[in-house]
Amino acid sequence: MAALSFLLKVTLLWILFQACQSAEWEGIRYDPKHPGKCTIHQGLVLNPGVSIKDPTHECRQIVCGHNGRVAFHSCGVTVLAPSCLHGEYINPEKPYPECCRRALICP
């Protein structure tokens, strides 16, 4: 029983850790001019299954699903010391999620 309790605690901590590493939201980006594809905007149409780094953001990923369903992945939330702030992205040219590292500004 103790082993099961320990395993459950470890699993919950792992889920919480993973949840803090990225943020995700979904939407439908369907345009009848491009059936079955994801129309992010007029100049960006993706085929289902395609994943790209968002060209409109320093570090975010776009994943095209079935019939225009899109998932956007960002770097998520990090907990900072009360006196610290996020600075610029350190390597915005790297692929997602490697581009997520940010400078910290602490007095």
C-alpha positions as CSV (number, residue, x, y, z in Angstrom):
1,M,0.0,0.0,0.0
2,A,2.9,2.4,0.8
3,A,4.5,1.7,-2.6
4,L,1.2,2.5,-4.3
5,S,0.8,5.7,-2.4
6,F,4.4,6.7,-3.2
7,L,3.8,6.0,-6.9
8,L,0.7,8.0,-6.9
9,K,2.4,11.0,-5.3
10,V,5.3,10.8,-7.8
11,T,2.9,10.6,-10.7
12,L,0.9,13.6,-9.5
13,L,4.1,15.6,-9.1
14,W,5.3,14.7,-12.6
15,I,1.9,15.8,-14.0
16,L,2.1,19.1,-12.2
17,F,5.7,19.7,-13.3
18,Q,4.8,19.0,-16.9
19,A,1.8,21.3,-16.7
20,C,4.1,24.1,-15.6
21,Q,6.4,23.7,-18.5
22,S,4.0,24.7,-21.3
23,A,0.7,26.2,-21.9
24,E,-1.7,25.0,-24.6
25,W,-4.9,26.3,-26.1
26,E,-6.9,25.1,-29.0
27,G,-9.1,26.6,-31.7
28,I,-10.7,25.9,-35.0
29,R,-9.0,27.7,-37.9
30,Y,-11.1,26.3,-40.8
31,D,-11.5,28.1,-44.2
32,P,-13.7,26.4,-46.8
33,K,-11.2,27.6,-49.5
34,H,-8.7,25.1,-47.9
35,P,-10.8,22.1,-46.9
36,G,-9.3,19.8,-44.2
37,K,-6.5,22.2,-43.5
38,C,-5.7,24.8,-40.8
39,T,-5.9,28.4,-42.0
40,I,-3.9,30.3,-39.4
41,H,-4.2,33.4,-41.5
42,Q,-4.5,34.1,-45.3
43,G,-0.8,33.6,-45.8
44,L,-0.3,30.6,-43.5
45,V,-2.2,27.4,-44.3
46,L,-1.1,24.1,-42.8
47,N,-1.8,20.5,-43.7
48,P,-3.1,18.2,-40.9
49,G,-0.3,16.7,-38.9
50,V,2.1,19.6,-39.6
51,S,3.8,21.3,-36.7
52,I,5.7,24.6,-37.1
53,K,7.2,27.3,-34.9
54,D,4.8,30.3,-34.9
55,P,6.3,33.0,-37.2
56,T,4.3,35.7,-35.4
57,H,5.8,34.9,-31.9
58,E,9.3,34.6,-30.5
59,C,8.7,31.1,-29.1
60,R,5.4,29.3,-29.7
61,Q,4.4,26.2,-31.7
62,I,1.4,25.6,-33.9
63,V,0.1,22.1,-34.5
64,C,-2.5,21.5,-37.2
65,G,-5.0,18.7,-36.5
66,H,-8.0,17.4,-38.4
67,N,-10.5,19.8,-40.1
68,G,-8.9,23.0,-39.0
69,R,-8.4,22.1,-35.3
70,V,-5.2,23.9,-34.1
71,A,-3.2,23.6,-30.9
72,F,-1.0,26.4,-29.9
73,H,1.9,25.6,-27.5
74,S,3.7,28.3,-25.6
75,C,6.4,28.2,-23.0
76,G,4.0,28.3,-20.0
77,V,4.3,29.7,-16.6
78,T,7.4,29.8,-14.4
79,V,7.6,30.8,-10.8
80,L,10.0,33.6,-10.1
81,A,11.3,35.2,-6.9
82,P,9.1,38.2,-6.0
83,S,11.7,40.7,-7.0
84,C,12.6,39.1,-10.4
85,L,11.1,39.6,-13.8
86,H,11.4,37.8,-17.2
87,G,13.8,39.4,-19.7
88,E,14.1,38.7,-23.4
89,Y,14.1,35.2,-24.9
90,I,17.7,34.0,-24.9
91,N,17.6,31.9,-28.1
92,P,14.4,32.9,-30.0
93,E,15.9,31.4,-33.2
94,K,16.0,27.9,-31.8
95,P,13.1,25.5,-32.4
96,Y,10.2,25.2,-29.9
97,P,10.6,24.4,-26.9
98,E,14.4,25.1,-26.9
99,C,13.6,28.8,-27.5
100,C,11.7,29.0,-24.2
101,R,14.7,30.0,-22.1
102,R,14.5,33.6,-20.9
103,A,16.9,36.0,-19.2
104,L,16.0,36.8,-15.6
105,I,16.2,40.3,-14.3
106,C,16.7,40.3,-10.5
107,P,17.8,43.4,-8.5
